[in-house]
Amino acid sequence: MALRLAALCFLFPTIANSYPLGGKTPNIKLYYSLNQKTKIFILRGVELKSALTDEPVYPCDFNNSSGKDYCATQFTCGTGVNGDINDPATIHFGYRATDRQIYNAMLAKVGQEIKVFIGGRCLDSETTGRPGETMKIMTTAVSTPAPPGSGGGGSPPLLSQVWGDGSTEKVPDEPDIDPGCTVNDTSSSKVEIRYGTVLSDTAHNLEQSAQIKLNCKADAFMKLSVPNDQVPLRADGSLSTQIHFSKPSNPEKIPGALGIFTKILSKESTFINVVSTLKVQGELEGGPFNGSTVINLEYY
């Protein structure tokens, strides 16, 4: 369900980690929930924190000479996988898998149950026999893939990389009814960013920000985005602003058009930073400038 709740007005008087063996850990974050009855995960959203590079994901570029490294990215628990790279837990497999290929494969699984291990349930590696409630992502490189449906086989893994803890986050279950969310406790729901007086020679890349305050009557999971990162502020094209979102707990800025996900607990206020960065093109003359866009809020 998509809602247009907030208007953004302007009023004026991390690169992914690189590894020496080749490939990168992508700047992708997954959000998931856990069905408390079945203990099966559901993929709720995929967040792209920075632009895609179309480079191989570590360790998918392990052997630079062969050009035939088979790479599997899987949902997992703890620090291991179940041995069959063709099972339902596999997100993507192929040669030299890139961040774009894996990102697109993850998008296609949003809203689906994530089958991890026997019966779709994830066993906690630290407590034998107890269903695990934490989902992780692992990318594994092997030189020869196992045959489909073989339950394993092929050559042993050459390298495996478990994505960092910041790559996945557990969120509230999807609400059965409208969670009754409000923006900034005002009827207009406007977010205003004020620059005041700006000198033309220091305007480029000048930042200002404002916060969005979100409150919901029930636990919710939302995505905030804008239609376009760039918002014109002058009709002649000499000045525009670039919109990003960030969280108070994490300074990493996410492009506005890609959008940012956040969970909202019923008895707490959640804040999202809206960051405006001025961009100058050509000669910038004195005088007023202004612009606006719409922030889309979607329940997931």
Secondary structure, 3 states (H helix, E strand, C coil): CEEEEEEEEEECCCCCCECCCCCECCCEEEEEEECCCCCCEEEEEEEECCCCCCCEECCCCCCCCCCCCEEEEEEEECCECCCCCCCCCEEEEEECCEHHHHHHHHHCCCCCEECCCHHHCCECCCCCCCECCCCEEEEEEECCCCCCCCCCCCCCEEEEEECCHHHEEECCCCCCCCCCCEECCCCCCEEEEECCCCCHHHCCCCEEEEEEEEECCCCEEEEEECCCCEEECCCCCCEEEEEEEEECCEEEEEECCCCEEEEECCCCCEEEEEEEEEEECCCCCCCCCCEEEEEEEEEC
